[in-house]
Amino acid sequence: MHMVQNTIMIQGCTSDAGKSALVTGLCRLLHRHNIKVAPFKPQNMALNSAVTVDGGEIGRAQALQAQACGLKPHTDMNPVLLKPNSDIGSQVIVHGKSVKNMPARDYYAFKPTAMKAVLESYKRLAEQYDIIVVEGAGSPAEINLREGDIANMGFAEAVDCPVLLVADIDRGGVLAHLTGTLDLLRETERERTIALIINRFRGDLSILQPGIDWLEERTKKPVLGVLPYIKGLHLEAEDSLKNEQHINPEKETLRIVVPVLPRISNHTDFDPLRLHPQADIQFIGPKESIPECDLIILPGTKSVRADLEWLRANGWEEKITTHLRYGGKLIGICGGFQMLGIYIADPTGVEGEPGTTPGFSFLQVQTVLENEKRLLKTAGSFCLDGAAVSGYEIHSGITKGPALQNPAFNLGERDDGAISSDNQILGTYLHGVFETPAALNSLLKWAGLDNIDEETDYHTLREQGIDQIADAMEKHLDLKTLQKHLNISVF
């Protein structure tokens, strides 16, 4: 089988097998060797998104991969993004812009249109870059999703590119994952799968070697390498919520609590807090007790009215009221900011059934959801002390009210958010508000952390994570074999 030599696709036996990380690492390796490389994910299903240089939105994993390539994120890097707003439906975003909300059954009929958009974006990238590194979605062995597939082998067959198949040994059953996946593929799909990768291995590799020998004999596919489990590796999650922390027990800490909303979005907002040695952050799910804390943060959400009712049903309204009565601090980000107001109205059914839901009335503002989404990267300063801040906005709501006269941030020609008159409550539309070191320190101090001994530079931590996975791939994978399929000579 003769395949194109400017594209390589990484598919996984399962979700969270390591596809995003491997694409990120390979992009960084190629970028180090001055190869013009770009990431690509045909179809992504995630509630963590990023604003692009051309004013659209894509999955945050592709934005991270763009950073690995030394590029600004562009909508062509993830032409189809599905943002679930119910168990059976999603908002469909094509080339960075929302098309409509669709139940899954309707989306299957839409797939030919989506594939056309995917191939248009791929062609534009292929004309601009030497190498395209493509990330699959979920597993290619989902028989029920094979018809009209655009995310895995359907795309690989359409552009005729080779595929690497990765499995996560830390989950267990890695040999069954790899052999079973290959057995469920069509013959042409197996042929274009050029090699296998085992990810997140802990222990003595010699003990695994008999399994690798058996796997290569059984599948007739080479194992390109075994990547180790990298302790402390930080790469922004595509969708799964991480809760590893780096608390310094000898330092003063700030206790932070975040409710895990059913449709929580852009929870990567909290990564700088998870990685801060003086931030003790807990994510609280349904039916879990809500602990005492210094700061409660209401996150963004894809279904703000439904998640607001979920908070009420799980006792959060009473808990927040008591928390404020005893002097605690409260931050609402995006949808969380909208919840702090008097009401949220959705007259045209942007997120579900049309209607109006009462807010918590902690801030004198009201929000009306509109079909047109605001997508914007921005920068400015914290109104309380002038600390530099940068972030991005992704929201459909228009918020008005007297509380906005005391804004949280000045963004040049306009202001954002609100701070309550008693200085206990802060609302903002800015995602990424904790990523700027100065803003992070100022917000932690505002919330009650008096002595900040260590500064966390999130951009540097993100770069370190990219380099860590790239270094591991350079050390443990047979890159010389891989480069033959890419028609390059740099490894």
Beta strands, then each sheet from edge to edge (+ up, - down):
strand 1: 7-12
strand 2: 37-40
strand 3: 43-45
strand 4: 49-51
strand 5: 57-59
strand 6: 80-84
strand 7: 89-94
strand 8: 97-103
strand 9: 131-135
strand 10: 163-168
strand 11: 193-201
strand 12: 223-228
strand 13: 254-259
strand 14: 264-265
strand 15: 279-284
strand 16: 295-298
strand 17: 300-301
strand 18: 329-333
strand 19: 343-346
strand 20: 355-358
strand 21: 366-382
strand 22: 388-400
strand 23: 409-410
strand 24: 415-416
strand 25: 418-419
strand 26: 425-428
sheet 1: 2+ 9+ 1+ 10+ 11+ 12+
sheet 2: 3+ 6+ 7- 8+
sheet 3: 4+ 5-
sheet 4: 15+ 13+ 16+ 18+ 26+ 25-
sheet 5: 14+ 17-
sheet 6: 20+ 19- 21- 22+
sheet 7: 20+ 19- 21- 23+ 24-
end
